[in-house]
Amino acid sequence: MLTPADTNALLLTLRLALVTTGILLLIGTPLAWFMARSASRFRAVLEAVVALPLVLPPTVLGFYLLLVLGPRGPLGTLFAEPSLAFTFPGLVIGSVIYSLPFVVQPVQNAFRAAGRAPLDTAATLGAGPLDRFFTVALPLARPGFVTASVLGFAHTVGEFGVVLMIGGNIPGVTRVASIAVYDHVETLNYASAHALSLVLVAASLLMLIVVYAYNHQHDQQAAGAGTARVLP
Amino acid sequence: MKLDLHIRQGNFRLDVSDSWPDTGVTALFGPSGAGKTTLLRTLAGLDRHAACHIHVAGETWQDDDLFVPPHRRRIGYVFQDAQLFPHLSVRENLAYAVKRASHNGHPHLGDITDVLEIEALLERRPATLSGGERQRVAIARALASGPRLLLLDEPLASLDADRKEPVLSQLLHIRRSWDIPMIFVSHNMDDVIRLADYMAFLDAGRAAPCLPIAKIMTDLDSPLAHRADAAVPVGVLPLGYDAETRMSRIRLGDGSIWVPGGPYEVTHPMRLIVYANRTLLSPPTVPLGPDADEAIPCTVRSTCSSGESTMIVVLTSGEVEFLSRVSRRQANQLGLVVGTRVLAHIPGAVVH
């Protein structure tokens, strides 16, 4: 069964995933908007940078983050003593970067699928740029945001390499569920590994079922309305 | 409004330098690909091209230094495919426009939904509407934004004949009810003639001067008068109503004809569309009394051969002019030259 330490690890994971997803939506939305609408050449560079965490081994990402956030890194001592590495905020920073493409891409696709026409329409009805963004672009991209939130959350729950590199394994501070499972296996404590893994499998499956069901339902509602579906 | 537009996009060019009326309905007529939608979008500010100057009703919307964004132009724009917001109900779509409308003298929302007959649709989602219903809601929404100028981009093109008819008559109703200048893009001659007062003919990126439709259609140098669907809108006055046959007698030039429907109010401006192909001519042998039916005495103003074996003839009767297409044989029999007096018959005429 779950030990108090495992429960702690699960709660920490939940907290990390929630904070990360929240920050990602805040950062990712303007980024996705720019990437969906801009025609500048700079866009390709930006897209590549955002997609980088998809192709890099998490340990590479973690290694650089460790350098940047560590006691001698440029950001390391800026916000915390002695450094951001091996702290919860450090973990959040790492997770945000690692999960960025999983949030930006669905939102970007949703903005692009909605197209320019609804925004033009809103402009002719007297809506200024911000007004158009909040009353037309965001609501039309809602399925993209649902997908982005669930994927960002799930991907943060599932990360291991980055966390291991910059978070270490401090119980209650940086010891998330995936690390805890690794520890249990290392110490041949298969019963605890099973219990924790099962919780993760069940939770992840549930989340994905919810997002797919939502997307299918939205497909049917949007049939003929010109809204493209947004699936991962 | 004054337009001075010079647009280059690859091989496509659009050059318009003209003054267009600030009142009534102006049709922007031309074949597909002529640049009609480009012109309309530029006018609305949805597309921004260099070398374009736009002045509307004493305001500058675009010149070399200035560009007023579309949301500050107070225009209504009806897109070809309606473009209702799919995430909002019909009522919310209309409310979106009302909320952002400037509040001086725009039509009342109740009157708008009334004219366009969309009250029953208010709680529906756009995805559940038919094409004609969507287009009616889109027109209502554009009106609800209190526009100074209504731009309609082929609002009837996507509708089949059955669905088109009610929308067309609602647009006519709007033209009568509210004093909102409209620019109406169409490639359908019949729609233009029924709806518009003025026409600018756009072909391959060049616009002919914008003039009253009757003037353009009775100009035999223009290719439009030679089209198979050529027609002229003429203003007519109701003279009386026969309740038994449910027909009204209307004055047309120096004569009068019976048309179905009525009674029409005398103050109600009406137009009759006189189609060149359906206007028949006969010699002026029959003496005409004041009650003579179905024959309009007129004089030939000009003639022009049009096609292999037909001629197109411009006829004058009183203050109106219209067209008739006749075979060369018939023209010879009637001795049609400038100044010839003939009787015109307009069977199946309908007023709008």
Interface residues (C-beta under 8 A of the other chain):
Chain A: A117 P118 D120 T121 A122 A123 T124 L125 G126 A127 G128 D131 R132 T135 V136 P139 L140 R142 Q221 A222 A223 G224 A225 G226 T227
Chain B: A44 G45 L46 P69 P70 H71 R74 I75 G76 Y77 F79 Q83 F85 P86 H87 Y96 A97 R100 A101 S102 R125 P126 A127 R141 A142 S145 L151
